[in-house]
Amino acid sequence: DYSIRKDIKRLKKVFFILQYIIILVVEIIRANMHVIKLILSPEYEIEPEVITFTTDLKSDVARVVLANSITLTPGTITAMLEKDCLTVHCLDKEFAKGIENSVFVTMLKRMEG
């Protein structure tokens, strides 16, 4: 049952996975810098926020990867994942902006095909 198309599809997935890991590491570093800035800035008042959003990712694996990626990023914790609904606690309202359309969601949609 060999097919060159299947091999190409697998190679594309490997490429997407490597690209996702690189983007995840970059986002972790950026979030670390933002959290350090929040902690060290005496005049900035931290405003925690809990948001709930739905995602249109099809597979359970993609939704779990999204939830884990959000949790790995400093300043955010995925509190609950039920089917396609995620509840995320953000250390500051800045972290909540655009989380439902983040680069993680875009990459995972591309990986799902």
C-alpha positions in Angstrom: 0.0 0.0 0.0 2.9 2.4 -0.8 2.2 5.7 -2.2 4.5 8.7 -2.8 1.6 11.0 -1.9 1.4 9.4 1.6 5.1 9.9 2.1 4.9 13.6 1.0 1.9 14.1 3.4 4.0 12.6 6.3 6.9 14.8 5.5 4.7 17.9 5.5 3.4 16.9 8.9 6.9 16.5 10.3 7.7 20.0 8.9 4.6 21.4 10.5 5.4 19.8 13.8 9.0 21.2 13.8 7.6 24.6 12.8 5.0 24.4 15.6 7.7 23.6 18.2 9.8 26.5 17.1 6.9 28.9 17.3 5.9 27.5 20.7 9.5 28.1 22.1 9.4 31.7 20.7 6.0 32.4 22.3 7.2 31.0 25.6 10.2 33.3 25.5 8.0 36.3 24.6 5.5 35.5 27.4 8.4 35.1 29.9 9.6 38.6 29.0 6.2 40.0 29.4 5.6 38.3 32.8 9.0 39.6 34.0 8.0 43.1 32.9 4.7 42.8 34.8 6.4 41.6 38.0 9.2 44.2 38.0 7.0 47.2 37.0 5.8 48.8 40.2 3.3 51.2 38.5 1.6 48.5 36.4 -1.5 47.0 38.0 -2.1 43.4 37.1 -5.6 42.6 36.0 -6.3 38.8 35.9 -8.9 37.6 33.5 -10.7 34.3 32.9 -11.9 33.8 29.3 -13.9 31.1 27.7 -13.8 30.5 24.0 -14.6 27.8 21.5 -12.3 26.4 18.8 -13.2 24.7 15.6 -10.3 22.3 15.7 -11.6 18.9 14.7 -9.5 16.3 16.5 -9.2 15.8 20.3 -5.4 15.6 19.9 -5.3 19.1 18.3 -7.5 20.5 21.1 -5.3 18.9 23.8 -2.1 20.2 22.1 -3.7 23.7 22.0 -4.6 23.5 25.7 -1.1 22.3 26.7 0.5 25.0 24.5 -1.5 27.7 26.3 -0.6 26.3 29.7 3.1 26.0 28.8 3.1 29.7 27.8 3.8 31.8 31.0 0.9 33.9 32.2 -1.8 31.6 31.0 -3.3 28.4 32.3 -6.0 26.3 30.6 -8.4 25.6 33.5 -10.9 23.5 31.5 -11.2 21.8 28.2 -14.6 20.4 27.3 -15.1 19.2 23.8 -14.4 22.4 21.8 -14.7 24.9 24.7 -11.6 26.1 26.5 -11.5 28.1 29.7 -8.2 30.0 30.2 -7.0 31.9 33.2 -4.8 34.8 32.1 -2.4 36.6 34.5 -3.2 39.9 32.8 -5.9 41.1 30.3 -3.1 41.6 27.7 -2.6 37.8 27.6 -6.3 37.3 26.8 -6.3 39.4 23.7 -6.5 37.3 20.6 -6.0 34.0 22.3 -8.8 32.3 20.4 -7.2 33.2 17.1 -3.6 32.7 18.2 -0.7 31.4 16.1 -1.2 28.0 17.9 -4.8 27.7 16.6 -3.7 28.6 13.0 -0.8 26.1 13.0 -3.0 23.3 14.4 -5.7 24.0 11.7 -3.0 23.7 9.1 -1.7 20.4 10.6 -5.2 19.0 10.6 -5.4 19.6 6.9 
